[in-house]
Amino acid sequence: EEAMSGEDLCSQNPDHPEVKVHGNAYKYKRFHTRNNRATTLFNFRIVEPTHHLNNYKKSFDDWVKKNIEVRECVKFVKKADAPDNDPVCYCRNKRSVHLRGRTIEMPEDSTWTQRGFTERTENTAFGKIMFENVEQSIDEAQYMRIAVDYGNSPYKEKLNTLIKDFWKLDPPGLLISVSGGAKSFNVSQDICASFQQGLLNAAKSTDAWIITGGQYCGVMKLVGDVIARTVSKRRIPTIGIGNWGKTWRNEKLLIENRRSDAMDTTYYPVEEPAKGFATLDPNHTHHFLVDDGTTGNDGIEYGFRAALEMLICEMHKIENVRLPMVCIMVEGGMRCLEIAKGTLENGNTLVVLKGSGRVSDILCYCFENSIEIEKDGGKKERILPSESEKEIKKLIQKDFGKYNIEREMLDLVLKISNYRDFVTIFSIHNPEPLDFYILSSLMSSANANVMAAAKMRQMRLAITWGHAKIARQFIFSQKLYKFSADELNQLMFFSI
């Protein structure tokens, strides 16, 4: 960057965001900030040589169009109760937004199915995104509309290429998946503050990536807010995995609808969404928007999210031991239980914030009151005494009675309780902060398996994170395993 004032840049090229320095054309960006007197200033930052940007953009655009597809409804079936002036299909999209020239009109008595009536098509929504109508936001996040199919194994290499080669994210030392309440989110300020500070400390000390649902509400907004306040040379990768069909104003994200002066950037308004939709959080660095060809179909993104989390852990193996992952649950509903169950079944750990309400408190009650029994064949299982089961049913009825899911939720809670060694309960009244419990959960879960590979992995994590206290408490305190001289030499070289 050259020592050049904003006035010089304006006078040199007031209409086009390009400036020549030493004969080379550079792109620059103008943006608003506020000083201590709250007056608006114009700042300029030279970003990159224009010809480099153009070459990169063309390469990225071509690659995405060849490799990352979306889903569109291509067989229109008019709903019986839809108006004639702009009828709605059973995919819940209007005829006017179906693929022009490719959509087939089907008889109204046709049975619409997602598998038979949608197809994968060329991507029309990806690139950089700038958020409007908000004081604080990430400067140029990335977004990608993506077909729900990409959660399946054949597409792992394409996701790997996108993340490593185009988004160029630095390798993480930990993956933190955050799950919790969205719009029905009623958590005390003390718990919110403890969660935000603990999450930030854990992410910074481990070079973590964070994954959430990416919405501008509930626990996802809490994550975005604390990331936005972070002053650090390294921007913590915070990846939102949302639902394209439930994203408010998603038509703004289509490349064809970009502003004429926006070059390669999409401008997206942060505003209150209509019922059943969600606005993207402006402080996540990356957004995946999972698409099954419908509008308003709930929960389609969860399979993709689980697959992506597993892929990231596999991508960043160290000596055939995959990257550790921890899921943090704050409040939440039925979907959070399903995410927690999947997390534990995949061998990862769960941290539950006690006192945050709803599902989190129901789980904590179950863990604290269930007992372990031995069934035929020596298999162990946790059950609730009859009085405790009655109490947990009351808790479910209180928070979720109108949904009629008492039996389903209770069964799911009991299944999760069988993973007690992989679950850590955190309360703001605990002697250590949340980040200590996040990191120690990865240690205590592995203590159930004291094989050499597990202990060496634990030690490498403790060295990488610089947490001697965790090493003392969870590794050296265990007398079941003793490090050999060769292993200690390996760890010394690793630390150097």
Order of alpha helices (4+ residues) and beta strands (2+ residues): alpha-beta-beta-beta-alpha-beta-beta-beta-alpha-beta-beta-beta-alpha-beta-alpha-beta-alpha-beta-beta-beta-alpha-beta-alpha-beta-alpha-beta-beta-alpha-alpha-beta-alpha-alpha-alpha-alpha
